[in-house]
């Protein structure tokens, strides 16, 4: 009887515990996060102008926000602005209302 060889199995990585796998995934996710960009006065002015134009002419907008280290983009119609709560209400294409805080805004562009 010859020597039984497991082939490629012996070169695979060793067994990881579920907790260790979870920590490795979280570490990779943490490494891919981006710091929040700081907007200057001119960029805030441009955002305000685009919001006002979109509200006045009922134009669709694309909004880019920063959320916990990642950028997200939404597209839709601005429904209303709540200045007391500092929130924009965006109606998306699937007719859902999305609340977006002023401080999360990174970029607002009018879609043509």
GUGUFI-932475 format. One line per 10 residues: their letters; for each residue x, y, z of N, C-alpha, C, O. Coordinates in nm, 3 decimals. Layout:
N
a = X Y Z X Y Z X Y Z X Y Z  ... $
***
This chain:
112
xxxxxxxxxx = 0.084 -0.117 0.000 0.000 0.000 0.000 0.089 0.124 0.000 0.183 0.133 0.079  0.059 0.219 -0.088 0.139 0.339 -0.099 0.101 0.445 0.003 0.006 0.427 0.079  0.173 0.553 0.005 0.144 0.665 0.095 0.026 0.744 0.038 0.025 0.783 -0.079  -0.070 0.765 0.123 -0.187 0.840 0.081 -0.159 0.989 0.095 -0.128 1.037 0.204  -0.169 1.064 -0.017 -0.139 1.208 -0.017 -0.269 1.285 -0.033 -0.352 1.252 -0.118  -0.286 1.386 0.045 -0.410 1.464 0.039 -0.409 1.563 -0.076 -0.512 1.626 -0.101  -0.302 1.580 -0.145 -0.295 1.671 -0.259 -0.303 1.816 -0.217 -0.230 1.860 -0.128  -0.392 1.889 -0.281 -0.404 2.034 -0.256 -0.463 2.065 -0.120 -0.445 2.176 -0.069  -0.533 1.973 -0.060 -0.597 2.000 0.068 -0.498 2.044 0.175 -0.528 2.131 0.256  -0.380 1.984 0.175 -0.284 2.019 0.280 -0.227 2.160 0.263 -0.168 2.214 0.357 $
xxxxxxxxxx = -0.243 2.221 0.145 -0.190 2.355 0.122 -0.296 2.463 0.142 -0.264 2.582 0.134  -0.418 2.426 0.166 -0.522 2.525 0.194 -0.497 2.592 0.328 -0.424 2.540 0.413  -0.559 2.707 0.344 -0.540 2.778 0.471 -0.607 2.701 0.584 -0.703 2.626 0.562  -0.557 2.719 0.699 -0.607 2.648 0.816 -0.746 2.700 0.854 -0.789 2.805 0.807  -0.813 2.626 0.936 -0.947 2.663 0.982 -0.941 2.790 1.066 -0.857 2.803 1.155  -1.033 2.884 1.037 -1.045 3.005 1.116 -1.172 2.996 1.199 -1.275 2.947 1.153  -1.163 3.044 1.319 -1.283 3.048 1.403 -1.374 3.158 1.352 -1.325 3.255 1.294  -1.506 3.147 1.372 -1.599 3.249 1.323 -1.568 3.389 1.378 -1.582 3.489 1.306  -1.526 3.396 1.502 -1.493 3.527 1.560 -1.373 3.589 1.490 -1.369 3.710 1.466  -1.276 3.505 1.457 -1.158 3.555 1.389 -1.193 3.602 1.247 -1.143 3.706 1.203 $
xxxxxxxxxx = -1.277 3.529 1.178 -1.321 3.569 1.044 -1.396 3.702 1.049 -1.376 3.790 0.965  -1.483 3.716 1.149 -1.559 3.840 1.165 -1.466 3.958 1.189 -1.483 4.064 1.129  -1.368 3.942 1.276 -1.273 4.049 1.304 -1.191 4.087 1.180 -1.160 4.204 1.159  -1.155 3.987 1.100 -1.079 4.015 0.978 -1.164 4.093 0.878 -1.115 4.186 0.814  -1.294 4.056 0.865 -1.384 4.131 0.776 -1.401 4.275 0.823 -1.397 4.368 0.743  -1.419 4.292 0.955 -1.434 4.427 1.010 -1.308 4.510 0.989 -1.317 4.630 0.963  -1.191 4.449 1.002 -1.065 4.521 0.981 -1.052 4.566 0.836 -1.009 4.678 0.809  -1.089 4.477 0.742 -1.085 4.515 0.600 -1.182 4.629 0.570 -1.150 4.721 0.496  -1.302 4.622 0.630 -1.401 4.726 0.611 -1.352 4.859 0.669 -1.370 4.964 0.608  -1.290 4.853 0.786 -1.236 4.974 0.851 -1.126 5.038 0.768 -1.114 5.160 0.764 $
xxxxxxxxxx = -1.044 4.956 0.702 -0.936 5.008 0.618 -0.988 5.078 0.493 -0.922 5.167 0.440  -1.106 5.037 0.445 -1.158 5.096 0.321 -1.237 5.224 0.345 -1.283 5.285 0.249  -1.254 5.264 0.470 -1.329 5.386 0.498 -1.249 5.510 0.458 -1.126 5.510 0.459  -1.323 5.616 0.424 -1.264 5.742 0.378 -1.298 5.851 0.481 -1.408 5.855 0.534  -1.203 5.938 0.507 -1.227 6.049 0.599 -1.326 6.148 0.535 -1.328 6.164 0.413  -1.406 6.212 0.618 -1.505 6.306 0.568 -1.435 6.429 0.510 -1.353 6.492 0.577  -1.467 6.463 0.384 -1.406 6.583 0.325 -1.461 6.710 0.390 -1.578 6.716 0.428  -1.375 6.808 0.403 -1.416 6.937 0.460 -1.444 7.032 0.346 -1.357 7.060 0.263  -1.567 7.082 0.341 -1.608 7.173 0.233 -1.578 7.316 0.272 -1.596 7.356 0.387  -1.531 7.393 0.176 -1.505 7.535 0.202 -1.631 7.616 0.168 -1.732 7.562 0.124 $
xxxxxxxxxx = -1.622 7.745 0.188 -1.736 7.835 0.170 -1.789 7.833 0.027 -1.910 7.835 0.006  -1.701 7.829 -0.070 -1.743 7.830 -0.210 -1.821 7.702 -0.246 -1.919 7.709 -0.320  -1.779 7.589 -0.195 -1.850 7.464 -0.221 -1.989 7.463 -0.157 -2.084 7.412 -0.215  -2.000 7.521 -0.036 -2.132 7.532 0.028 -2.223 7.625 -0.052 -2.342 7.598 -0.066  -2.168 7.732 -0.105 -2.246 7.824 -0.189 -2.300 7.752 -0.312 -2.417 7.769 -0.348  -2.215 7.672 -0.377 -2.257 7.598 -0.495 -2.367 7.497 -0.462 -2.462 7.481 -0.539  -2.354 7.430 -0.349 -2.457 7.335 -0.305 -2.589 7.408 -0.282 -2.694 7.361 -0.326  -2.584 7.522 -0.213 -2.705 7.599 -0.186 -2.772 7.646 -0.315 -2.894 7.638 -0.329  -2.692 7.695 -0.409 -2.747 7.742 -0.536 -2.813 7.629 -0.613 -2.922 7.647 -0.668  -2.750 7.514 -0.616 -2.809 7.400 -0.687 -2.938 7.352 -0.621 -3.032 7.312 -0.690 $
xxxxxxxxxx = -2.942 7.356 -0.490 -3.065 7.317 -0.419 -3.177 7.415 -0.450 -3.290 7.374 -0.479  -3.146 7.545 -0.445 -3.249 7.645 -0.473 -3.298 7.637 -0.618 -3.418 7.650 -0.643  -3.208 7.617 -0.712 -3.249 7.604 -0.852 -3.334 7.480 -0.874 -3.433 7.483 -0.948  -3.296 7.371 -0.811 -3.373 7.247 -0.825 -3.513 7.262 -0.766 -3.610 7.209 -0.821  -3.524 7.332 -0.654 -3.656 7.354 -0.592 -3.741 7.447 -0.678 -3.861 7.425 -0.695  -3.680 7.552 -0.731 -3.755 7.651 -0.808 -3.806 7.595 -0.940 -3.921 7.621 -0.978  -3.722 7.520 -1.011 -3.760 7.471 -1.144 -3.800 7.324 -1.144 -3.817 7.266 -1.251  -3.816 7.263 -1.028 -3.856 7.122 -1.014 -3.767 7.032 -1.100 -3.817 6.951 -1.178  -3.638 7.047 -1.084 -3.541 6.967 -1.159 -3.493 6.850 -1.074 -3.480 6.863 -0.952  -3.467 6.736 -1.137 -3.411 6.624 -1.061 -3.265 6.653 -1.023 -3.193 6.721 -1.096 $
xxxxxxxxxx = -3.224 6.600 -0.909 -3.088 6.624 -0.861 -3.020 6.491 -0.827 -3.085 6.390 -0.803  -2.887 6.496 -0.826 -2.805 6.385 -0.779 -2.731 6.436 -0.656 -2.656 6.534 -0.663  -2.752 6.369 -0.545 -2.694 6.412 -0.418 -2.592 6.308 -0.373 -2.621 6.188 -0.370  -2.474 6.355 -0.339 -2.367 6.268 -0.288 -2.349 6.301 -0.141 -2.327 6.416 -0.104  -2.358 6.198 -0.056 -2.343 6.219 0.087 -2.230 6.132 0.141 -2.189 6.034 0.078  -2.182 6.169 0.258 -2.083 6.090 0.330 -2.153 6.028 0.448 -2.216 6.098 0.527  -2.144 5.895 0.460 -2.213 5.826 0.568 -2.119 5.722 0.629 -2.093 5.618 0.569  -2.070 5.751 0.746 -1.987 5.658 0.824 -1.868 5.603 0.745 -1.841 5.483 0.748  -1.799 5.692 0.675 -1.677 5.650 0.606 -1.693 5.615 0.460 -1.594 5.586 0.393  -1.815 5.616 0.410 -1.839 5.579 0.271 -1.926 5.685 0.204 -2.003 5.755 0.269 $
xxxxxxxxxx = -1.911 5.696 0.071 -1.993 5.788 -0.006 -2.113 5.713 -0.064 -2.101 5.598 -0.108  -2.228 5.779 -0.063 -2.349 5.724 -0.124 -2.409 5.830 -0.214 -2.400 5.949 -0.185  -2.469 5.787 -0.323 -2.534 5.880 -0.415 -2.682 5.846 -0.426 -2.720 5.729 -0.434  -2.764 5.950 -0.428 -2.907 5.936 -0.446 -2.949 6.029 -0.558 -2.891 6.136 -0.579  -3.051 5.987 -0.631 -3.102 6.069 -0.739 -3.254 6.077 -0.725 -3.320 5.977 -0.696  -3.308 6.197 -0.745 -3.452 6.215 -0.735 -3.488 6.362 -0.735 -3.410 6.448 -0.773  -3.612 6.387 -0.690 -3.664 6.524 -0.684 -3.663 6.572 -0.539 -3.699 6.498 -0.448  -3.621 6.695 -0.520 -3.626 6.753 -0.386 -3.772 6.782 -0.351 -3.842 6.853 -0.424  -3.815 6.727 -0.241 -3.955 6.743 -0.201 -3.972 6.868 -0.115 -4.058 6.953 -0.143  -3.891 6.879 -0.012 -3.895 6.999 0.073 -3.767 7.009 0.154 -3.687 6.915 0.160 $
xxxxxxxxxx = -3.749 7.126 0.216 -3.633 7.153 0.300 -3.685 7.194 0.438 -3.768 7.284 0.450  -3.636 7.129 0.540 -3.672 7.165 0.677 -3.551 7.233 0.739 -3.453 7.168 0.775  -3.558 7.366 0.750 -3.444 7.444 0.799 -3.425 7.430 0.950 -3.313 7.445 0.999  -3.533 7.404 1.023 -3.519 7.389 1.168 -3.446 7.260 1.204 -3.360 7.260 1.292  -3.481 7.151 1.137 -3.416 7.023 1.164 -3.292 7.003 1.079 -3.219 6.905 1.097  -3.267 7.095 0.985 -3.152 7.090 0.893 -3.153 6.959 0.814 -3.057 6.882 0.816  -3.266 6.936 0.744 -3.286 6.812 0.670 -3.346 6.843 0.533 -3.433 6.929 0.520  -3.299 6.770 0.430 -3.359 6.773 0.297 -3.444 6.647 0.282 -3.407 6.541 0.332  -3.556 6.658 0.213 -3.638 6.542 0.183 -3.630 6.520 0.032 -3.670 6.605 -0.047  -3.578 6.403 -0.006 -3.558 6.369 -0.146 -3.651 6.255 -0.183 -3.653 6.151 -0.116 $
xxxxxxxxxx = -3.729 6.274 -0.289 -3.817 6.170 -0.339 -3.744 6.095 -0.449 -3.716 6.153 -0.554  -3.714 5.968 -0.427 -3.638 5.889 -0.524 -3.730 5.835 -0.633 -3.851 5.853 -0.628  -3.670 5.769 -0.733 -3.745 5.719 -0.848 -3.847 5.612 -0.807 -3.951 5.598 -0.871  -3.818 5.537 -0.701 -3.913 5.434 -0.656 -4.014 5.490 -0.555 -4.073 5.414 -0.478  -4.032 5.623 -0.556 -4.131 5.694 -0.476 -4.111 5.677 -0.325 -4.208 5.677 -0.250  -3.987 5.664 -0.283 -3.956 5.660 -0.141 -3.898 5.795 -0.100 -3.826 5.859 -0.177  -3.929 5.836 0.021 -3.880 5.963 0.073 -3.753 5.936 0.153 -3.752 5.854 0.244  -3.646 6.007 0.118 -3.516 5.991 0.184 -3.482 6.118 0.259 -3.482 6.226 0.201  -3.453 6.106 0.389 -3.412 6.220 0.471 -3.261 6.232 0.466 -3.190 6.135 0.493  -3.213 6.351 0.431 -3.068 6.373 0.421 -3.034 6.496 0.505 -3.090 6.603 0.485 $
xxxxxxxxxx = -2.942 6.479 0.598 -2.898 6.589 0.683 -2.805 6.684 0.608 -2.727 6.641 0.524  -2.814 6.811 0.640 -2.729 6.912 0.574 -2.580 6.880 0.592 -2.501 6.899 0.500  -2.543 6.834 0.711 -2.402 6.812 0.740 -2.344 6.690 0.666 -2.222 6.675 0.657  -2.431 6.604 0.615 -2.385 6.486 0.540 -2.361 6.517 0.393 -2.300 6.437 0.323  -2.409 6.632 0.346 -2.397 6.666 0.204 -2.251 6.686 0.163 -2.173 6.749 0.234  -2.218 6.632 0.047 -2.086 6.651 -0.011 -2.099 6.723 -0.144 -2.020 6.813 -0.175  -2.199 6.685 -0.224 -2.215 6.743 -0.355 -2.363 6.733 -0.398 -2.429 6.632 -0.373  -2.412 6.838 -0.461 -2.547 6.838 -0.518 -2.535 6.888 -0.661 -2.488 6.999 -0.685  -2.579 6.806 -0.757 -2.576 6.846 -0.898 -2.714 6.827 -0.958 -2.787 6.735 -0.923  -2.748 6.915 -1.049 -2.876 6.908 -1.120 -2.861 6.815 -1.237 -2.770 6.830 -1.318 $
xx = -2.950 6.716 -1.246 -2.948 6.618 -1.356 -3.026 6.674 -1.472 -3.137 6.724 -1.456  -2.967 6.666 -1.590 -3.034 6.723 -1.707 -3.084 6.617 -1.800 -3.142 6.649 -1.904 $
***
